Amino acid sequence: MPTSAIVQFGTSRFLQAHVDLFVSEAMAEGQDAGPITVVQTSGDTSRAQRLKALAAPSGYEVRIKGIEDGVLVDTSKTVNSIKHALSLPDDLDEVVEIVAEETRIIVSNTADAGFRPHKADTSTEFSIEMSYPAKLTWFLFQRFKGTGAPIQVMPAELIPENGKVLRDLVMAIAALYPPEFTDWLRSKVTWVNSLVDRIVSEPLDPAGAVAEPYALWAIEDQPGLILPCEHPCVQVVKDLDQVETLKLFILNLGHTYLVSRWLAAGNARLQFVRELMDSPDFGPDLKDLYRREVLPAFAAHGRRHEAEAYATTTIDRFKNPFLDHKLADIAQNHDEKIIRRISSFLSWARKADPSLQMPRLDAVAHTLAAAQS
């Protein structure tokens, strides 16, 4: 049975061009990192060929395209960190064996809707219909019953305090299991908050992706932390909130605001973020939104300077002429993204200054609230 130091739940092209690439480059330098077992949790048989290609001996390609420090970047990298690519429920027994006996770190990226509870979460019998937290609980229980060895869980979902949120969801579901299991979850599992940041615009066939040069994996420090690898894009930080609010409330908020306007306009002619940024109807409006509604909130928190710098970088990233970042992709799980990126920002901003005027963001949040009522 081959070993696997990292189990990755999720097969997204983002992870292919971020976590998997970083670990691959670290392994090429001789670091004790990886290998990775990727697990497709959805049971989607239509992705079988892509899944198989992730673990091909020749690796898969990631193309890095954009502008970095004023210099044109257009390069290709080969990722060789994925040694096994498995799918649930077909490979359930093999995944159980790997998680229960070999894994040091579990990584995930299941999109904004991935943590949403499902009816199947109320059973201790494995089901493909379970939410990711319920599946994770089930797999951790297999490890508890097996070696019981410590393990680290580090979600990459874009949720504030994602490790803590996932821990609390797992703890709640663990009430269905013996009480000793909950004790083990508290004492033997390290729950890590982290934040990932890279625009990955399109998939390659049969596997791989096109991504921008900018990349960050910020990991919040804590006792017992294990780094998946050492890499220039992997940074250990004392307080993740500083990084998290910049990404969530500037870059991701900007994406969701643009898509809200694009959906409302019904402009199917424009397909990519860069096209919106070049349009007189969208690009100037986003810049003005940052200036009038977003940056004042950061200023109220005493963070205007860093927010201005990040917003400037974000505009450049959105205008990257080499990335076909599809608006339709950003529009997936749009309602959840409005809640996490815009409604949460409004609350965060008004905690610092209740008098802040943010009419355009208020309108997006109110439209969603009215549709859901």
Summary of the structure (lengths in Angstrom):
residues: 373
radius of gyration: 20.8
end to end distance: 52.3
largest distance: 61.1
contacts: 1231
relative contact order: 0.12
helix: 48%
strand: 18%
